[in-house]
Amino acid sequence: MQNKKLLHFDCINSTNTYSIEHFDDLEDKTVVSADKQTAGRGRFDRKWISESEENIYVSFVLKPENKNHLTNLTQYLCVVCAKILENYNVQPEIKWPNDVLVNGKKICGILCETKLKQNKIQGVVLGIGINLNMPEELIKTIDRPATSLNLETKQKIDKQKFFNTLVEMFFENYEYVAEKGFSSFKEDYLKRIHFLGKKIFIQQRDNAQKLPLLAKTIDNNGNLIVLDDKKEEKTVYSGDLIL
């Protein structure tokens, strides 16, 4: 597995929390997984439902030599996840910057956290949660539109097979992406997004912009280019895209 180290827990507070807290002691390319999380979280400290042992809860500990493109690893993982989902005859859609949807409902979320030491970037922890096997009753408790792969395919998903494929596919081109950045997989990303040319809002934590923006394109660094109400181009570096 290309010098990867796998670390698995039956139950943990959060694979990302553990990875950040033990970052200095963990080797580069360590993959931390768990069957359950008691305090799973997404971006903006949102809770991630982690009660099902049949879902994917994984964090990648990454310490590449080239640290110029760390933020693009989130988008790269979106593409990897989408490609795997396509093998199950569903049509995933990437919602900038880091969500994967099926039929307009969230099936995968990614959380990237940077590790600093004396104000110097050491690397990142890239966490991903994927809904593989969830009962419909549990899905309904989520406060945003969500789905699970078993509900979309009408069959139980082999978790271990999905996990193995995820790890192998991620590391297959990881070093190349870390070196070259978003442009190295831009085409794969763009063909899986459907919001360009549409009116959107951008939410920063709990505050959404009141005026709609027009989503124009994604630049070579993975940033979102929009047009404001005066038809002026703006670059959006982070936030939640709301259609």
LINJOPE-V233466 format. One record per pair of residues at least 24 apart in sequence whose C-alpha atoms are under 10 Angstrom apart, sorted by the first residue. I is the first residue (numbers start at 1). J is the second residue. If there is no record, write none. Layout:
i->[I,I]
j->[J,J]
//
This chain:
i->[1,1,1,1,1,2,2,2,2,3,3,3,3,4,4,4,4,4,4,4,4,4,5,5,5,5,5,5,6,6,6,6,6,6,7,7,7,7,7,7,8,8,8,8,8,9,9,9,9,9,10,10,10,10,10,11,11,11,11,11,11,11,12,12,12,12,12,13,13,13,13,13,13,14,14,14,14,14,14,14,14,14,14,15,15,15,15,15,15,15,15,15,15,15,15,16,16,16,16,16,16,16,16,16,16,16,16,16,16,16,16,17,17,17,17,17,18,18,19,19,19,19,19,19,19,19,19,20,20,20,20,20,20,20,20,20,21,22,23,23,23,23,23,23,23,23,24,24,24,26,26,26,27,27,27,28,28,28,28,28,28,28,29,29,29,29,29,29,29,29,29,30,30,30,30,30,30,31,31,31,31,31,31,31,31,31,32,32,32,32,32,32,32,33,33,33,33,33,33,33,34,34,40,41,41,41,41,41,41,42,42,42,42,42,42,42,43,43,43,43,43,43,43,43,43,44,44,44,44,44,44,45,45,46,47,47,48,48,48,49,49,49,49,49,49,50,50,50,51,51,52,52,52,52,52,52,53,53,53,53,54,54,54,54,54,54,54,54,54,54,55,55,55,55,55,55,55,55,55,55,55,55,55,55,56,56,56,56,56,56,56,56,56,56,56,56,57,57,57,57,57,57,58,58,58,58,58,58,58,58,58,59,59,59,59,59,59,59,59,59,60,60,60,60,60,60,60,60,60,61,61,61,61,61,61,61,62,62,62,62,62,62,62,62,62,63,63,63,63,63,63,63,64,64,64,64,64,64,64,65,65,65,65,65,66,66,66,66,66,66,66,67,67,67,67,67,67,67,68,68,68,68,69,69,69,69,69,69,69,69,70,70,70,70,70,70,70,70,70,70,70,70,70,71,71,71,71,71,71,71,71,71,71,71,72,72,72,72,72,72,72,72,72,72,72,72,72,73,73,73,73,73,73,73,73,73,73,74,74,74,74,74,74,74,74,74,74,74,74,75,75,75,75,75,75,75,75,76,76,76,76,76,76,76,76,76,76,76,76,76,77,77,77,77,77,77,77,77,77,78,78,78,78,78,78,78,79,79,79,79,79,79,79,79,80,80,80,80,80,80,80,80,80,80,81,81,81,81,81,81,81,81,81,81,82,82,82,82,83,83,83,83,84,84,84,84,85,85,88,88,88,88,88,89,89,90,90,90,91,92,92,93,93,93,93,93,93,93,94,94,94,94,94,94,94,95,95,95,95,95,95,95,95,95,96,96,96,96,96,96,96,96,96,96,96,96,96,97,97,97,97,97,97,97,97,97,98,98,98,98,99,99,99,100,100,100,101,101,101,101,101,102,102,102,102,102,103,103,103,103,104,104,104,105,105,105,105,105,106,106,106,106,106,106,106,107,107,107,107,107,107,107,108,108,108,108,108,130,130,132,132,132,132,132,133,133,133,181,181,181,182,182,182,182,182,182,183,183,183,183,184,185,185,186,186,186,186,186,189,189,190,190,190,195,195,195,196,196,196,197,197,198,198,199,199,199,199,199,200,200,200,200,200,201,201,201,201,201,202,202,202,202,202,202,202,203,203,203,203,203,204,204,204,204,205,205,206,207,208,208,208,208,212,212,213,215,215]
j->[29,167,168,171,172,29,168,171,172,27,28,29,30,28,29,30,31,60,61,167,168,171,29,30,31,32,60,61,30,31,32,33,60,167,31,32,33,34,58,59,32,33,34,35,58,33,34,35,36,37,34,35,36,37,53,35,36,37,38,50,51,53,36,37,38,39,40,37,38,39,40,41,50,38,39,40,41,48,50,57,58,59,127,39,40,41,57,58,59,60,125,126,127,128,129,40,41,42,57,58,59,60,61,111,112,113,124,125,126,127,128,41,59,113,125,127,59,125,59,60,61,113,115,124,125,126,127,59,61,113,114,115,116,124,125,126,115,61,61,62,63,115,122,123,124,125,115,117,122,61,62,63,61,62,63,60,61,62,63,64,123,124,59,60,61,62,63,64,125,171,174,59,60,61,62,63,125,58,59,60,61,62,125,126,127,167,57,58,59,60,61,125,127,57,58,59,60,127,128,163,58,59,129,109,110,111,127,128,129,109,110,111,112,127,128,129,98,109,110,111,112,113,205,239,240,111,204,205,206,239,240,111,205,205,142,143,109,129,142,129,131,138,139,141,142,129,130,131,134,138,131,132,133,134,135,138,132,133,134,159,130,131,132,133,134,156,157,158,159,160,129,130,131,132,133,134,148,149,157,158,159,160,162,163,108,128,129,130,131,132,133,159,160,162,163,166,127,128,129,130,131,163,110,126,127,128,129,130,163,166,167,110,111,112,124,125,126,127,128,129,112,124,125,126,127,128,167,170,171,113,115,123,124,125,126,127,114,115,122,123,124,125,126,174,178,115,121,122,123,124,125,178,122,123,124,174,175,178,179,122,123,175,178,179,123,175,177,178,179,180,181,121,122,123,124,178,179,181,178,179,180,181,177,178,179,180,181,182,221,222,112,113,114,121,123,124,125,126,177,178,179,181,182,97,112,113,114,124,126,178,181,182,221,222,97,98,112,177,178,180,181,182,183,185,221,222,223,98,112,124,126,170,174,177,178,181,182,98,99,109,110,111,112,113,125,126,127,128,182,99,110,181,182,185,186,189,222,170,173,174,177,178,181,182,184,185,186,188,189,222,110,126,127,128,166,169,170,171,174,108,109,110,128,170,189,192,170,185,186,188,189,190,191,192,165,166,167,168,169,170,171,173,188,189,107,108,109,128,130,162,165,166,169,170,108,188,189,192,166,169,188,192,162,165,166,169,149,162,149,150,152,153,157,152,153,149,152,153,192,192,193,189,190,191,192,193,194,195,189,190,191,192,193,194,195,189,192,193,194,195,240,241,242,243,189,193,194,195,218,222,223,224,238,239,240,241,242,218,222,223,224,237,238,239,240,241,128,239,240,241,128,240,241,130,192,193,145,146,147,148,193,146,147,148,149,152,145,146,147,152,145,146,147,144,145,146,147,148,130,131,144,145,146,147,148,131,132,145,146,147,148,149,132,146,147,148,149,162,163,156,157,158,159,162,157,158,159,220,221,222,218,219,220,221,222,223,219,220,221,222,220,220,222,218,219,220,221,222,218,222,217,218,222,241,242,243,224,225,226,226,227,226,243,226,227,228,242,243,226,240,241,242,243,239,240,241,242,243,236,238,239,240,241,242,243,238,239,240,241,242,238,239,240,241,239,240,240,239,239,240,241,242,242,243,243,241,243]
//
